[in-house]
Amino acid sequence: MRLFHAWLSSASRRVRLCLAEKNIPYESHAVDLSKQEQHAPEFLAMNPDGVVPALEITPGRFLHESSTICEYLDDFAPEPPLRPMDAYVLAQMRNFVRWTDEKSLPPLLILNWSLMLQSTAQQWSDQELQDKLARIPTAERREAWVRIARKPYSEEEKADALRKLLLLVDKMEGMLASHSTSPASSSWLMGADYSLADIAAAPFIARIAEIDPGTLAESVHPNVCQWWLAIQRRPAFAAARLQLFGEVLQERQSGTNATA
Ligand SMILES: N[C@@H](CCC(=O)N[C@@H](CS)C(=O)NCC(=O)O)C(=O)O
């Protein structure tokens, strides 16, 4: 398999976590979002939405949408299973993953793009910006690029984005508490078994751990705190390489970016 992804992208991280859990070897192809490689015709042929990730499963056959890719991988390599056997719990898992896509990704995009893409995008001339916009397939992302290049998100908008992102932690605390006997007993989002729900949430919690670590303190969200520690202990977590944004920024400044 060939994975076309970006190292810092939450959707890409989700797929890397899943591939690592399944121990599936793959060829990694990093897509540079700041150079709009995701809007190049070759990439659009793999994912018409112009976003990472895209997975080539056999030569010329591509999949996009991280949640769909993860479900495909769970069918392709059934061990270890990452979806609940019970149909009702499975449906709840899918609703949770969808919730993260709809409610957590948009605010994180505001925070991540402001940090990582804004300085480059602001330097584009009007003509360059127009040329780039013409290649973006969706109105939603054209608008996002216009914002980052010309109308940077205000501090108030970023604070609101963080508030929305943190709703995930409250939601997860409730889910974990509902099937944990004590805060010290670690459990997963859908119960005793690790699942695609945990994989879907992990990249967002990884960012929250950097942006607002206090939210994940034992005294504030005890169950999410234990969950996050348990996720980081999984061998797949290291294999998926969720590098800290702070480290990447430092490496960029010193010109030694290992995950470019
Ligand atoms: N729902 C999609 C979201 C993918 C997505 O938004 N990817 C972002 C990075 S996390 C991206 O490619 N952004 C670049 C752009 O929009 O130009 C999925 O889960 O695969």
The ligand as an ORCA input file, in Angstrom:
! r2SCAN-3c Opt
* xyz 0 1
  N     -12.756     14.217      6.381
  C     -11.428     14.143      5.839
  C     -10.662     15.387      6.278
  C      -9.298     15.456      5.622
  C      -8.647     16.805      5.861
  O      -9.296     17.817      6.153
  N      -7.324     16.850      5.720
  C      -6.611     18.095      5.971
  C      -5.465     17.826      6.936
  S      -6.069     17.168      8.452
  C      -6.039     18.646      4.663
  O      -5.672     17.907      3.777
  N      -5.949     19.977      4.556
  C      -5.380     20.642      3.408
  C      -6.385     21.475      2.655
  O      -7.559     21.511      3.034
  O      -5.951     22.106      1.685
  C     -10.729     12.859      6.342
  O     -11.031     12.464      7.479
  O      -9.943     12.251      5.591
*
